Amino acid sequence: MPEGDTVYRAARLLHRRLAGQVLRATDFRVPQHATADLAGGRVVESTSRGKHLLTRLEHDGDRWTLHTHLKMEGAWRVLAPGGRWPRPAHQARVVLTTDDAQAVGFSLGIVELLPTAEEHTVVGHVGPDLLGPDWDEAEALRRLAGEPRRPLVEALLDQRNLAGIGNMYAAELCFVAGVHPLRAVGDVDRLPRLVRRAKQMLELNKERPVQSTTGDLRERERMWVYRRDRSPCRRCGTPVRVAMRGPAERERATYWCPACQPE
């Protein structure tokens, strides 16, 4: 699932290309909104809330929010009107067309159109956003500390605690903190430093074309442990370990160095 900085960049792209423009055509290719037509309306803005994308629209005096989530395979692409799509048409879930651009949302995991006044029903549960104007380090730490026996990696992935961390950042943050991912939150004495590092990582990567936590942008050199199972640890040479956790439908890989992050 995309990390918060990936969603932030998608929202920024949509905002830059669509904000202030009149919609010449809209096409919602999901059953619940198949008959919706906002042509003639205006794109107000696009923003992200953790891993959620919110595109706000005006139409006939009403304010609407297009709420989308990329999930595992989703992506937004903005093309010139009439341009060739980079993915098959059957993967398109939303098409927004203006005079200057055509935004296509492919394989989106969530597509909802709701009154802007009701946005809280879809993102109200989300904790402080690492890349948002509401970022509050103290509140994020308070939420993380609320379940002291919970494994750290699970607490970091819970968007109700702080928004924007996915599987990659969770693994990398545990490594740079020298903490085993399954250590209980209450036993982590460097939690404030870890949260500040999370903020730093996402802030840096939101401006990069590729993500890196090592500072090296070369292929296979960008991460400390993520997707490096059985490769030698960059610090000590011990083979990186990986384990699958969670229910089958939401199973995730957890990566760590058994020497640098002892249980």
Secondary structure per residue as TSV (DSSP state, phi and psi in degrees):
chain	resnum	aa	ss	phi	psi
A	1	M	-	360.0	135.3
A	2	P	-	-57.5	148.1
A	3	E	-	-82.1	168.3
A	4	G	H	-60.5	-32.9
A	5	D	H	-70.8	-30.7
A	6	T	H	-65.8	-42.9
A	7	V	H	-67.8	-38.6
A	8	Y	H	-58.2	-44.7
A	9	R	H	-66.5	-37.0
A	10	A	H	-63.3	-43.1
A	11	A	H	-64.5	-40.2
A	12	R	H	-64.4	-40.1
A	13	L	H	-61.8	-48.0
A	14	L	H	-61.4	-40.5
A	15	H	H	-65.1	-45.8
A	16	R	H	-62.5	-37.7
A	17	R	H	-90.1	-22.9
A	18	L	H	-117.7	-27.8
A	19	A	T	-56.3	131.2
A	20	G	T	86.8	-8.0
A	21	Q	-	-91.2	153.5
A	22	V	B	-85.1	135.1
A	23	L	-	-79.8	117.8
A	24	R	S	-84.6	-25.9
A	25	A	E	-158.9	147.9
A	26	T	E	-133.3	144.3
A	27	D	E	-142.0	107.3
A	28	F	E	-102.4	106.5
A	29	R	-	-96.2	49.7
A	30	V	S	-132.2	144.5
A	31	P	G	-54.7	-41.6
A	32	Q	G	-70.4	-18.0
A	33	H	G	-127.5	18.1
A	34	A	T	-60.7	-28.1
A	35	T	T	-95.7	-2.3
A	36	A	-	-68.6	138.1
A	37	D	-	-139.6	110.2
A	38	L	-	-109.4	18.7
A	39	A	T	-58.2	137.8
A	40	G	T	93.7	-12.7
A	41	G	-	-81.0	-176.8
A	42	R	E	-130.4	141.3
A	43	V	E	-81.9	121.0
A	44	V	E	-84.3	-52.7
A	45	E	E	-169.6	164.2
A	46	S	E	-128.5	136.8
A	47	T	E	-146.3	166.1
A	48	S	E	-113.8	153.2
A	49	R	E	-134.7	94.1
A	50	G	T	64.4	-117.9
A	51	K	T	-100.5	11.7
A	52	H	E	-102.4	141.5
A	53	L	E	-107.3	131.3
A	54	L	E	-124.3	113.3
A	55	T	E	-110.1	114.7
A	56	R	E	-96.2	136.6
A	57	L	E	-132.0	153.3
A	58	E	E	-117.5	135.9
A	59	H	E	-152.9	119.9
A	60	D	T	52.0	41.4
A	61	G	T	83.1	-4.3
A	62	D	E	-102.7	149.8
A	63	R	E	-104.7	127.3
A	64	W	E	-123.9	151.5
A	65	T	E	-122.6	126.2
A	66	L	E	-91.4	110.5
A	67	H	E	-100.2	119.8
A	68	T	E	-129.8	155.0
A	69	H	E	-138.0	132.9
A	70	L	-	-74.7	-24.8
A	71	K	T	50.4	-135.5
A	72	M	T	-85.3	-36.1
A	73	E	T	-121.5	2.4
A	74	G	-	-75.6	157.7
A	75	A	E	-163.4	146.3
A	76	W	E	-105.1	136.0
A	77	R	E	-128.1	138.3
A	78	V	E	-116.6	121.5
A	79	L	E	-123.1	169.3
A	80	A	-	-71.9	143.3
A	81	P	T	-53.1	130.7
A	82	G	T	85.7	-2.5
A	83	G	-	-70.4	157.9
A	84	R	-	-73.6	131.8
A	85	W	-	-75.7	142.1
A	86	P	S	-80.7	-8.5
A	87	R	S	-131.0	162.1
A	88	P	-	-60.8	147.8
A	89	A	G	-60.9	-30.5
A	90	H	G	-70.0	-11.9
A	91	Q	G	-88.2	-10.3
A	92	A	E	-72.3	131.9
A	93	R	E	-111.8	-27.6
A	94	V	E	-143.2	137.7
A	95	V	E	-132.0	120.9
A	96	L	E	-116.7	121.6
A	97	T	E	-119.4	129.4
A	98	T	-	-120.2	-177.7
A	99	D	S	-63.4	-31.2
A	100	D	S	-106.1	-14.1
A	101	A	-	-153.9	158.1
A	102	Q	E	-131.3	115.6
A	103	A	E	-99.3	127.2
A	104	V	E	-123.1	125.0
A	105	G	E	-98.5	113.3
A	106	F	E	-98.9	139.2
A	107	S	S	48.5	38.9
A	108	L	-	-69.3	135.3
A	109	G	S	-74.7	-29.8
A	110	I	E	-135.2	133.7
A	111	V	E	-135.9	113.5
A	112	E	E	-135.2	138.4
A	113	L	E	-117.9	117.4
A	114	L	E	-143.6	158.3
A	115	P	E	-58.6	138.8
A	116	T	G	-57.3	-32.6
A	117	A	G	-63.7	-14.3
A	118	E	G	-106.9	15.1
A	119	E	T	-54.9	-32.7
A	120	H	H	-60.0	-22.3
A	121	T	H	-71.7	-18.1
A	122	V	H	-112.9	-21.0
A	123	V	H	-129.1	4.9
A	124	G	T	-65.3	-22.2
A	125	H	T	-81.1	-13.9
A	126	V	-	-72.8	137.3
A	127	G	-	-77.1	-173.9
A	128	P	-	-52.7	132.7
A	129	D	B	-89.2	121.1
A	130	L	T	-57.7	-27.0
A	131	L	T	-113.7	13.7
A	132	G	S	-106.6	166.3
A	133	P	T	-68.2	-14.2
A	134	D	T	-92.2	5.6
A	135	W	-	-54.5	129.5
A	136	D	-	-141.4	100.0
A	137	E	H	-59.4	-42.6
A	138	A	H	-62.3	-40.3
A	139	E	H	-68.1	-39.9
A	140	A	H	-61.5	-43.6
A	141	L	H	-65.5	-37.7
A	142	R	H	-62.2	-42.0
A	143	R	H	-68.7	-42.5
A	144	L	H	-60.8	-39.8
A	145	A	T	-74.2	-9.5
A	146	G	T	-67.9	-19.4
A	147	E	S	-128.4	77.5
A	148	P	T	-64.0	-21.2
A	149	R	T	-95.7	1.9
A	150	R	S	-76.9	140.5
A	151	P	B	-58.4	138.2
A	152	L	H	-55.7	-44.6
A	153	V	H	-61.9	-36.8
A	154	E	H	-68.5	-40.7
A	155	A	H	-65.3	-37.7
A	156	L	H	-68.1	-33.5
A	157	L	H	-78.9	-16.0
A	158	D	-	-75.8	110.6
A	159	Q	T	-67.2	-11.9
A	160	R	T	-74.8	-19.7
A	161	N	T	-85.9	-54.5
A	162	L	S	-153.7	142.0
A	163	A	B	-101.3	134.5
A	164	G	S	124.7	-13.3
A	165	I	-	-90.8	125.7
A	166	G	-	-111.3	-168.0
A	167	N	H	-60.8	-38.5
A	168	M	H	-64.8	-52.7
A	169	Y	H	-64.9	-36.1
A	170	A	H	-59.4	-45.4
A	171	A	H	-65.3	-44.4
A	172	E	H	-67.9	-37.5
A	173	L	H	-67.0	-42.0
A	174	C	H	-61.2	-38.7
A	175	F	H	-66.2	-51.7
A	176	V	H	-65.1	-22.9
A	177	A	T	-86.0	-8.2
A	178	G	T	69.0	29.7
A	179	V	-	-116.1	133.3
A	180	H	-	-64.0	135.9
A	181	P	T	-60.8	-21.8
A	182	L	T	-96.4	4.0
A	183	R	S	-64.8	141.7
A	184	A	B	-65.3	141.4
A	185	V	G	-53.7	-41.8
A	186	G	G	-65.5	-15.5
A	187	D	G	-97.7	3.2
A	188	V	-	-94.5	111.7
A	189	D	T	-89.0	-4.2
A	190	R	T	-113.4	31.2
A	191	L	H	-61.9	-45.0
A	192	P	H	-58.6	-42.1
A	193	R	H	-64.3	-38.9
A	194	L	H	-63.7	-42.9
A	195	V	H	-65.9	-39.0
A	196	R	H	-65.6	-36.7
A	197	R	H	-65.7	-36.3
A	198	A	H	-60.5	-45.2
A	199	K	H	-59.7	-44.5
A	200	Q	H	-62.8	-44.8
A	201	M	H	-60.6	-47.8
A	202	L	H	-68.6	-38.0
A	203	E	H	-61.7	-42.7
A	204	L	H	-66.6	-44.6
A	205	N	H	-77.1	-18.1
A	206	K	T	-67.1	-16.6
A	207	E	T	-103.1	1.1
A	208	R	S	-104.8	149.3
A	209	P	S	-72.1	-24.3
A	210	V	S	-132.8	150.5
A	211	Q	-	-83.9	142.8
A	212	S	-	-150.4	138.2
A	213	T	S	-109.5	-12.4
A	214	T	S	-90.4	-18.0
A	215	G	S	92.2	-7.9
A	216	D	-	-99.9	123.4
A	217	L	-	-93.7	3.7
A	218	R	S	-72.5	147.6
A	219	E	T	-54.6	137.3
A	220	R	T	69.8	1.7
A	221	E	-	-115.7	5.6
A	222	R	S	-84.2	-23.4
A	223	M	-	-119.4	154.4
A	224	W	S	-78.7	-53.3
A	225	V	S	-131.4	-24.2
A	226	Y	T	-60.0	124.9
A	227	R	T	58.2	29.2
A	228	R	-	-117.1	28.3
A	229	D	T	-56.9	134.6
A	230	R	T	75.0	-7.9
A	231	S	S	-81.0	154.2
A	232	P	B	-69.1	140.2
A	233	C	-	-58.9	138.9
A	234	R	T	-68.6	-21.2
A	235	R	T	-92.8	-43.5
A	236	C	T	-124.8	-10.1
A	237	G	-	87.7	-6.5
A	238	T	-	-68.6	137.4
A	239	P	B	-58.7	132.6
A	240	V	-	-68.2	138.7
A	241	R	E	-101.2	156.4
A	242	V	E	-141.7	142.8
A	243	A	E	-142.3	144.2
A	244	M	E	-92.3	134.1
A	245	R	E	-134.0	153.1
A	246	G	S	99.6	168.4
A	247	P	-	-62.8	156.9
A	248	A	G	-54.2	-39.0
A	249	E	G	-76.8	-13.0
A	250	R	G	-134.2	29.5
A	251	E	-	-65.3	136.3
A	252	R	E	-131.5	149.7
A	253	A	E	-88.3	135.0
A	254	T	E	-113.7	128.4
A	255	Y	E	-114.9	143.1
A	256	W	E	-164.1	160.8
A	257	C	-	-98.2	118.6
A	258	P	T	-66.1	-19.1
A	259	A	T	-88.5	-45.5
A	260	C	T	-78.2	-21.8
A	261	Q	S	-129.5	65.2
A	262	P	-	-66.5	147.6
A	263	E	-	-67.7	360.0
